[in-house]
Amino acid sequence: MDPEFPADDEDGAPGAEFDALKQFHPAGRGPWADVADRDWNDWRWQLKHRVSTVEQLERLLPTLTAEERAGAILAGESKLAVGITPHFFNLIDPSDEFCPIRWQVIPRLEETARAPWEMSDPCGEDTHSPVAGLVHRYPDRVLFLVTDRCASYCRYCTRSRLVSNASGYDFHPEFDRQIAYIASHPEIRDVLLSGGDPLLFNDEKLGNLLGRLRAIPHIEFLRIGTRIPIFLPQRITPELCAMLRQFHPLFVSIHSNHPRELTTEVRDALGRLADAGIPLGNQSVLLRHVNDDPGVMKAHMQKLLMCRTRPYYLYQCDLIAGSSHLRASVKKGLQIMESLRGHTTGYAVPQYVIDAPGGGGKVPINPEYVLAKQSDRVVIRNFEGRVFEYPDNGTPTEVRTSAIHFSEFGKD
Ligand code: SF4
């Protein structure tokens, strides 16, 4: 076998470590052991008690490093805010400086380093914004940025120019102007609500917004992009689910990066959304120290399916300013995709994409499976590295079978 193509036992699976990653555990109470159940399970209590200051970090995480302390001071002064729900904070392993949860939400001094190719608006959203808070990049759909607040703040956020008012962006979306734009553009059939996190709105406000969009005849499809089920699963109440189900077809895209994020609380919250008839997809960002490992990624994808959530996109980390320390290489991303395709359920394989810098949109990136294209045939390889020829003119002329095999595999 070509060593370029990993065998199942070389790509991180299976094994005790892999199996452990797929286990579901509660987040636990950690330093909040004395908090009453009623408070702990109340999403507003979780938001009110977010970890957001250097002093809290020093007290709750005695192993805070000098780089993290400096990053937290900087964030408190001028950058993307620190904000970590108690639920998510409890997933940090204090004994591990390279804990994958820690690297996502605790700022580091490295955020001050800005590579020449990094930008504050790497996806060029501002240049495709006909109305403040609305991005019309693709022909038939819009991105509706409804808030600049999140339950917790990710250090690699593509919209770190905007969320938590990090750069004095003064984000005050005027829903009337945005909805008027959508209503006056009949080519728009799909609206993605994002931000910030739309599920931070209370049920009434979010229901009102969804109702106004649903009333526009040419809107076929609504989507919500959210990390709330991961950061704040307590927000996914039966009342929220009952409200959301009035607006079908409505899809929800969550954002999770590591199997440890998929706790029992998260699995149950996603189950409530799925029971409300909401199709669930997941978007992950490829991050150094977090999930740039084939075994971790495979465990995460498989665990998402157990949470009734289909892996949707794996993003190459955008060129957001100050994110170099978190960015894994495209080569690593391709290696991970190679380790998934064919080696696990097709539903567990996301599409790896690069959001083209400056506003080019999502470009799919795949390992090369087509080895040659000729006028009458294509030569392809499978996940094991075996080479096959497929006649492509409807009348196969010469099929060489000595060194080339037709696939004996069924489609999955
Ligand atoms: S939840 Fe989304 S919008 Fe909010 S900080 Fe994280 S990546 Fe950015």
Residues whose N, C-alpha, C, O or C-beta is under 5 A from the ligand:
A	BS01	SF4	C150 S152 Y153 C154 C157 V163 G195 G196 R227
